[in-house]
């Protein structure tokens, strides 16, 4: 039987669950005081959204507006301050342990406006920026010395910049008209500002990109010694610049065999097709399978990038994220938007409690985004006491979300932690995971780093090669049968007998190297029917 696992490995980036396209109007609107009353508010994550950019990249489907009038920026910051004050009162006694500012491009703001923004965090919300592991997004055009000085003065620990490619032609092909000189100037300014952590984003699968040009971007990135690097596959989505010209880029039926842009080998990524929704694939195998040759090209470039970074001393933390081995992990959870206890401020931000994810309305199209921003800045303060759009997570969806946000990370799933939180087992709740082990995409490994499948080998700081055996094979050396091992993670696993020693249950359930490579397939495959139906009912606008 053909399933989604047999389809394109690039179904979608499941950076949050449920995806925002599954959100619907909440009626009646719940009061935030009630929403947060039973939540642990001792160490919350704060996210501020600035929905402005100097330009919109061709691949971008984020909620943002380009070059807004100055008066709208001022009105937005004033309204953000109002919302922060209202939400702070609704939360009551709350402490923010982590903070991030994203967008959009927060450094689109001037240095003075950034100073005003940080005063909202400190004066209104009481955030201790020195201990908040603050992360801020920037861009080559806006990472200027005066702005970076404001970031440094307010204890920003991590600054993330989207370079995408160090080759001008590739950047332009991805819909980002930047110049290499501008990128170098920005990176030099960031290093001069002495911010502790530089994250650098690169994209693979750009039209015209080859193994040689990808290597050039990777090697150039490494000359800046970034503490973190993210490698993103290119997606072409509706309502984006690339999406509008997808017909010109599509490689497939109708292309002549001698077409010079035709994909001929996995080292050349030319013709992206159009994915069918803004988040993840909505269902059947092959729905996003527009171009197998492009899929093969992206997979080859991903493996090349992964291997290059590992060889350079980077630890792989997820399909996309790599951290230099000598860089300590942040205090608390890594910067991501999936964790419970996140408070989002701004019209494009999401907030997460255990059983409710909520936000304002969502759009990608220029006119719709402008309308939502206009609505946000004109609202009375009382509106910020309520949640408006969202998704309520029942116990089943909470379990699924916990699994997804754990499994798609390199450290994998902690069965004991799952059992402690939900009172049941991963194996009982998700028997379909055996399909991943059957493909050698899933294995078990002890919690402490050893040179077994999927974990860091001692002294290497890199993820060890995956074992070629299936988790489901009880005779495979170093593995444990998936189904009997997971229910009792703290005791001897069933299955011991004559000639077979008792095996301790696995500490963690981890994706193999190939499992991580297929993370953008595994994530959508695990989406529930309810969420999938809600996403399918969303109309991109």
N, C-alpha and C positions, 0 to 999 in steps of 0.2 A: 504493500500500500504506500502510495506517495504521500508524504506529509510535508509540512513546512520545513522540516530539517533537510529535505532533499532539494529545497529551492536555493535562491541566491543567498550567499553568506552575508550580503549587505541588505538586510530587511529594514534596519533602522537602529538608531542610537537610543537605547532605553536609559536615558540619563535620569529619569524620574519615573516613579510608578505610583499611581496611574499617571499616564501622560495627560497634559493639560487639555488636550482635545476631548478627553472624557468628562471634563467638568461641565456642569449644567447650573442654571440659576437655582439658588437655594431659596425655597419658599416654605414657611416664612424664613426671613433672614435671621440666623442665630446670632445672639449677642456674644461678643468676644469674651466678655466676663464669664459667661457660661461655658463657652468652648474651651477655655483654658483653666477652668476652676479645678479640675481633677488632674491636671498635668504637672509634672515635675518642672519647676521653673528656676531651679538652682543653677543651671548651666546651659542656657539657651544659645542657639545659633542665630545671629542677626544678619539679614541680607537686605541691602538697600539697592534699589534699581534706578538707574539713570537711563532713560530711554532715548538718548541722543547720540548721534555719530556725525563725523564730518563727511562720511560717505557710506553707502550701503554696498557691501561686498556681494558679488554675484551669487554666492552660495548661501547667503545668510537668510534664515527665516525667523530670526529673533524679533521680538517686539521692540522696534526702535524707529526713530524719525531722524532724517538727515537735515543738518543745518537749520534748526528751528530758529525763529526770531528770538532776539535777546530777551524780550519781555516775557515770552513763554517760559524760557529757562528760569528767569527770576520767579515767575508765578509758580512754577513747579517746585522749586526749592522751598518757597514759602509754604506751599501746601504739604510738602513732605514733612516740614517741621510741625505743622498742625496735626497731621496724621500720627506722627511719632508721639506727640503729647497725649493724644486721645488713646492710642494703643497702650502706651505706658500705664495710663490710669486703669485701663481695663485689665491689664496683666496683673496689676498689684505688685506684690513683692517678687520681683524677678531679677535675675542676674544674667548678663550676656557674657559667656565664656569665649565665644568665637564670633568673628564678624567678617563680612565680605561685602564689597561694593562692585556691582557688575552692571551690565546693560545690554545693548548700547555700549557706549564707551565713556566711563565716568570721567576720564581725563579730557573729554571734550569740554568740560567745564574749565573756566579760567582758574588761575591760582587763587584769586579771591573767592570765587564761588566754591572751590574745593575746601577752602578754610571754613566757609559757612557750612558746608556739608558736614565736615568733621565736628563742628560745634553742635550739630544735631545729635550726633552719637554721644558726645561727652556731656553736654549741658542738659539735654532733654531726656536721653535714655540712660545716662549714668554709666556708659561703657568705659571701662579701664582699657584704653587703647594699648598701653604698654604690655598688657597680658592677654590681649584678645586675639593674637595670631592673625592680625588684620591682613586681608588679601584684597588687591585692587586691580581691575582690568585696565589696560592701556592699549595704544595703537602706535605704529611708527610715526604718524603725523602729529600725535598729541603728547608723546613722551618727551616733553620739553624740560629743560633744567628748572625753570621756575615752578612748574607743576610738580615735578619729582621732589623738589625741595619741600613742598608742602606735605607730600606723602611721607617723606622721611621724618619731618618734624612731628608728625602724628603717629609715629611708631608703626608704620606699615611694614609688615614682615615680608610679604610676598607680592610681587608685581608680575602680572601675566600679560604677555604681548603676543598678538597673532601676527607672525611673519608669513606663514603659509608656504612661501618659497623664496629662496635667495636669488632666483633668476627672474628678471623683470618679465620676460616673455611668459613664463608660467604663472606668475602672479596676475598678469593681465588676462590670461586664459581663464583663470578662476574668477574673473570679475573684480579684481582688486588692482586698480591702476596706480601702483606704488613704484618708487625707484629704489634701487639697491642702496644708493647713497643715503636716502632718507632712513632706511632700515638700520644701516650702520651707525648713523648719527644717533638714532634713538637708543640703540643698544649701548653705545658708548656713554650716553647720558645716564642710563639706568645704572651702569657699573660705576660711574663717577658719583652717583648719589648714594652708593654703598648700602642699598637695600639688601637685606639678608638673603632673600630667595628670588631668583629670576626664573620664571617659567616661560618657555618659548614654544609656541604652537606651530606645527608644520602639517601640510596636507599632502596626501598621496592620491594618485588617480586623476591628476589634472590632465586635461587634453594636451598631448604632445610630450608629456613627461616620460622619461626613460629611466632604466636602471642607472645609467651614468649621471643624468641630471639630478635624480633623487639622491644619489650618493654625494653629489656636489653640495646640495642643500644640507644634508646631514652633517657632512664634514665641516662645512662653514658654521653651522650651528654649534658644533662642538668646540670651535675655536673661542667661543664666548664663555665656555665652561658653565652653562646654565645649570642651576641646581635641579631643575625639573624640565622635562620635555614631554609634550603631548603630541602624538602622531594621530591625525584624523583622516579617515577615508573621505574622499569627496562624495557628497550626495547632491543630487539635483532635485529640488523640491518645487511644488507649485508656488506661484506668486513671487518667486525669486528671479533675479536677473538671468541666471542660467536656466531656470525653468521656462522663462519666456522664449528662450531660443533653443530649447532642447531639441526641437525638430531639426535644427541645423547641425546639432552635435551627435545625434543618435546614430550609432553604428548598428547595422542589422539589415533586414530585408530591404532591398532597394539600392543598397550600395554596390557599386561595381567592384569586381574582384581586384581591378587594378587601381582602385581609388587610393591615392597616397596616404590618406588619413585612416584607412582601414586597419583595424587591429590585426597584426600578423603574428605577434608573439607576446608572451607574458611580461616582457620588459617594456612594452609600450602601452601607455594608457591614453586612449584618445577619446572614445565616444561614449560619454555617460548618457544614460537614458533617464527618464523622469520617474522618480519614485511616486507612489500613489497617495501619500498623505504626509502631513507635516511632521509626524512623529515616528511611528513604527508601522510596519506592514499590518494590514488588517485581517489577514487570514490565509487563504489557500496557497498551497505550494505553487510557486511560479509567478505570483502576482507581481513581484518586483524583479522577476528574472528576465529583464528586457535584453540583457547583453552578457551572455556567459563569458565572452572573451574579456570584457571589461572587469567582470568579477575576478577572473583569473589574474588579470594584470594587477588589480588592487591587492589581492592576496600575496602575490609575489613581491610587490613593493612593501607591503606590511612586514613580511618575513625579513626582507632585506633591512628595513629600518630597525626592527626589533633586534636582529643579530648585531647590527652595527652599534647600537646603543649598549647592548650587553657587553660587547667586546671593549667598549670604552669605559666600562665600570659603572653602568647604570642598573638599578634594580627595577624590574617590571612590576608595577602595582596593579595594573589592569590592562585591558587591550590597548588603551590609549596612553596611560600615564607611566612615565619612567622617572625615577629619582636617582640622583647621583649617590653612589654607595656611601660616601663619607658625610652625607647630609643627614642629620637626625630627623626622625619623624616629628611632625608637629605634636604639641600637647593635645591630647584628645583625638577625636575623629578627624580623618582627612577632610579637606575642603571638598564637599559635595553637597548636592541639593536633595539628598534622599533621607536625611536623618530626621527622626522625630524631634520635636522641640525646636523648630525653626520658625522665626518670626520674620515675615517679609514686609517691607515698606516700599511704597512706590507703586505706580499703576501696573507695572509688569511683573511684580514680585509674587511669589507663592508663599504660603505659610503652611506648616505641617504640625498637626498633633497626631496622637496615635490613631484616632478614628475619623479625623476630618482634614482634608487638604483643601485649601481655599485660596482665592485670588480675586482680582478684578477680571473683566472680560478680556478676551485674547483675540488678536488678529495679526496678520502679516502684511496685507495690502496697505499701500500708502494712505489712502483715504480713510480706511477703517482705523488705522493706528492713530492718525491725527484726531479723529473723532473721539477715541477713547481717552487720549491725553487731554483734549479740551474738556471732556466731561469730568475727568479727575480734578483738574485745577479749579473747576467751578463748583465743586460739591460743598455743602455745608459740613461743618466739623462733625456733626452728629452721625453722618453717614459712615464714618470710620469706626463706629462702635459695633458694626455688624459685618459678618461675612456674606458675600454676595454670590459668587460662583464657586462651585466646589464639587467634591466627590466624597461621600461617606464610605469609609472602609469598615466592613463587617469583619468578624474574626477570620474568615477565610481569606479575605483580601489582605489583612494585616500579615498573615502567615506568608502569603505569596510575595508581598513586598519585602519582607524580611529576608526570604530566600533569595530573591533577585538581587537585592543590594549587597548581599554577601557573596553569592556565587559568582557574580561578574567581577569580583575583585580577586587578585592573585592569592590572597590569604584564604579565600574560600569560606565555607560554611562551618560553623562551630556547632555540631549536633547537640552538645551539652547545653550551650547557651540557648539554642532553639527550644529544647525541652524545658529548660527552666522558665522561659518566657511564656510558652504556649501550653505546656503540660502534655505535649504529644511529641511525635518524632517526625523528622524529615521524611524518612522512608515511608511512614504511614500516610502522610499528607500528600507526598509527591512521588508516587510509585513510577511515574513516567520518566523519572531521572535515569532509570536503567537504560533508556534509549540512548542517553549520552554516553554511558559507560560502554554500551555495545559498539559505539563508534570510536572508542578510545579517546573520547573528549573529556572524560571524567575519571578521577582516581581518588584514592585516599592517601593521606599523608599525616605524620605526627605534627603536633603543633610546634615543636622546637625545630629550628632550621637544621635539616640534615640533607645529605645528598640523595634523597629519594625523589620520586617524580613530583614535579611541580613546586618544590620549595627551593630556597636558596641553599646552594652548597656552601659548606663552611669556608669562610674566607673569600668567597667569590662575590657576594653581593648580587648575584644574578640567579634567575630562575633556572633550576636544573632541567635538562631535557626530560620530556615525559617518558614514562615507561611504556613500551610498546604493547603491554598486555592490558586486557580489559579488567575493570574493577569487578565485574560480575564473575570472573573466573576464579574460583576458590583455590586453584592450584598455582596461580600466578605468584611468583616470589615477590614478597614485599607488598602485596595487596591484600585487601580484606573483602569478602563478599559484601556487596552493597546492601542488599536487603536485610540480612541478619545483623550486620555490623552497626547500623545506625540507631536502632532502637535503644540500645544500652551502652552509651558511650563511656561509661565509667566502670564497666565490668568486663570479664572475659566474654568474647563473642561466641555465640553458638557455633556449632560446626566442628568442635574438637572431637576427636575420636581416635581409634586405633590407627597409628601411622601418621596422624595429623595432630600437631601440638595445638593447644588452645591459643587463639590469637586475641590480643586485646583489641577492643573496639577502636575505630579510628578517631583521632582527635579532630581532624578536619576533613572536609570533602572539598576537593579542589579541581578546577579545570586543568587539563593538561595544556601543553603548548598549543596543540591544535584546537582545544576547547576555547582557549582565550582568543585564538585567531578567528573563531566563529562566534564571538560574543554578540555581534550584531545580528546573529541568527538565533542564538539560544535565548536571548532576552525576549524578543517578540514571540518566540515559540511558547514561552511560559506565561504570556499574558492570558488572563482569564477570559472566558467567553463574554462575561458582562462588560468588562472594560473594552474588549475588542468591538463589541456591538456599539458601545457608546462612541468610541473613536470613529467607527465607520459611519455613524450618524452625524459626525461633525462636517460642516461645510466650510472649507478653507475660504477665508475672506481677508 
